[in-house]
Amino acid sequence: MATLATFFKRSDAVAVSADRTTRVRAQSDPFRLRALPNDDVYFYSKRIDNSRVVRQADPAARGECWSAVGAAGMLLMLGASIIAPHVASVLAGYKLESLKAERQTLIDQKRELDVREAGLLSPERLNDLAKARNLTSPAADQIIHLDNPSADGTFAKNQAPPAAGGPNKAVGGQ
């Protein structure tokens, strides 16, 4: 009971008899509150003027400072090497998601272009364009079928041009 000594105050002091067998309490006010522990302790602060004191350089302090800087640098490098793979995987995940989104937009654009191409190459549209430009279907004697390619790898046959300068003028040999 370390606070037992502060529990009793001089106003509440116990008088001890010479033989320490009988105790007599001093008369005090019954409605008075007991004092707080360490109520009689006062702290004084004295102003100290250190303006004339000059700090002396410690030669060992410089080495301690550099070793602390080196240790902090090593700790920083260790922390960075531990965190770097996680950061790289998060960044790779973001890049992967952006590439997936870009792939989806390219697929959508390809579908739109395929639909547009199908509309442009539809037989109805091609017939309308042919009629607008006064184009007709070729006659049976104007069509040359390439049956089998020759052994030397040529596909076109050099034939004499049809008489009277027909429409296949560029196909025949000159």
C-alpha positions in Angstrom: 0.0 0.0 0.0 2.2 2.7 -1.3 -0.5 5.4 -1.0 -1.3 4.7 2.6 1.2 7.4 3.7 -0.7 10.0 1.6 -4.1 8.8 2.8 -3.6 10.3 6.2 -3.1 14.1 6.5 -1.9 16.2 9.3 -5.5 17.3 10.0 -6.5 13.6 10.2 -3.3 12.5 11.9 -3.3 9.7 14.3 -1.7 10.3 17.6 0.3 7.4 18.7 0.8 6.9 22.4 4.2 6.1 23.8 3.4 2.5 24.2 1.6 2.3 20.7 -1.3 0.4 22.1 -3.9 3.2 22.3 -4.7 5.4 19.4 -6.5 8.7 19.7 -8.0 10.5 16.7 -7.8 14.2 16.6 -11.2 15.9 16.4 -12.0 17.1 12.9 -15.0 18.3 10.9 -17.2 15.2 10.1 -18.3 16.7 6.7 -14.9 17.6 5.5 -13.8 15.5 2.4 -10.5 13.7 2.6 -7.6 15.2 0.6 -6.5 13.9 -2.7 -3.3 11.8 -2.9 -0.1 13.8 -3.4 -2.1 17.0 -2.8 0.8 18.4 -0.8 3.4 17.9 -3.6 4.2 21.1 -5.6 6.3 21.3 -8.7 8.3 24.3 -9.4 9.9 25.1 -12.7 13.0 27.3 -12.8 13.9 29.2 -16.0 17.3 28.1 -17.3 19.2 30.3 -19.7 21.3 28.2 -22.1 22.1 31.0 -24.6 25.8 31.1 -23.6 26.2 27.3 -23.9 28.0 26.2 -27.1 27.4 22.7 -28.3 30.5 20.6 -28.9 30.8 18.4 -31.9 30.7 14.7 -31.2 32.8 12.7 -33.6 30.9 9.5 -33.1 27.5 11.2 -33.7 28.3 11.7 -37.4 29.0 7.9 -37.9 25.8 7.0 -36.0 23.8 9.4 -38.2 25.1 7.9 -41.4 24.6 4.4 -40.1 21.0 5.3 -39.2 20.5 6.8 -42.7 22.0 3.6 -44.3 19.7 1.4 -42.2 16.7 3.5 -43.1 17.7 3.2 -46.8 18.0 -0.5 -46.6 14.6 -0.8 -44.8 13.1 1.4 -47.6 14.7 -0.9 -50.3 13.4 -4.0 -48.5 9.9 -2.6 -48.2 9.9 -1.5 -51.9 11.1 -4.9 -53.0 8.3 -6.5 -51.0 5.6 -4.1 -52.3 6.8 -3.8 -55.9 5.4 -7.2 -57.2 2.0 -6.5 -55.7 1.9 -3.1 -57.3 3.0 -4.5 -60.6 0.3 -7.2 -60.6 -2.4 -4.6 -59.8 -1.1 -2.4 -62.6 -1.1 -5.4 -64.9 -4.7 -6.2 -63.9 -5.7 -2.6 -64.8 -3.9 -2.9 -68.2 -5.6 -6.3 -68.8 -9.0 -4.9 -68.1 -8.4 -1.9 -70.4 -7.3 -4.3 -73.1 -10.4 -6.4 -72.7 -12.6 -3.3 -73.0 -10.6 -2.2 -76.1 -11.0 -5.7 -77.6 -14.8 -5.6 -77.0 -15.1 -2.2 -78.7 -13.0 -3.5 -81.7 -15.3 -6.6 -81.9 -18.4 -4.3 -81.9 -16.8 -2.1 -84.6 -16.0 -5.1 -86.7 -19.6 -6.3 -86.4 -20.9 -2.9 -87.5 -18.5 -2.9 -90.4 -19.5 -6.5 -91.4 -23.2 -5.4 -91.4 -22.4 -2.3 -93.4 -20.3 -4.4 -95.9 -23.1 -6.9 -96.2 -25.5 -4.1 -97.0 -23.1 -2.6 -99.6 -22.5 -6.0 -101.3 -26.1 -7.1 -101.3 -27.4 -8.2 -104.7 -30.3 -5.8 -104.7 -28.0 -2.8 -104.2 -25.5 -4.0 -106.8 -28.4 -4.4 -109.3 -29.6 -0.9 -108.5 -26.1 0.5 -109.0 -25.7 -1.4 -112.3 -29.0 0.0 -113.6 -28.0 3.5 -112.5 -24.8 3.2 -114.6 -26.3 1.4 -117.5 -24.4 -1.9 -117.0 -25.7 -5.1 -118.4 -24.9 -8.8 -117.8 -22.2 -10.3 -120.1 -23.3 -12.4 -123.0 -22.5 -16.2 -123.0 -19.7 -15.8 -125.6 -18.0 -13.0 -123.6 -17.3 -15.2 -120.5 -14.0 -17.2 -120.4 -13.9 -19.9 -117.8 -10.5 -21.0 -116.4 -10.8 -24.7 -116.1 -7.4 -26.0 -115.0 -4.3 -24.0 -114.6 -1.5 -25.1 -116.9 1.6 -26.9 -115.7 3.8 -23.8 -115.9 1.6 -21.9 -113.4 -0.2 -19.5 -115.8 -3.9 -19.1 -115.4 -5.0 -16.9 -118.3 -5.0 -18.1 -121.9 -3.7 -16.0 -124.6 -6.4 -16.0 -127.2 -7.1 -13.9 -130.2 -9.3 -11.0 -129.5 -12.9 -11.4 -130.6 -13.9 -9.8 -133.9 -15.1 -6.1 -134.1 -13.4 -5.0 -130.9 -15.7 -6.5 -128.4 -15.7 -5.9 -124.7 -13.0 -8.5 -123.9 -10.3 -6.5 -125.8 -8.0 -6.3 -122.7 -8.3 -10.0 -122.0 -6.8 -11.3 -125.2 -3.2 -11.1 -126.3 -1.8 -8.2 -128.2 
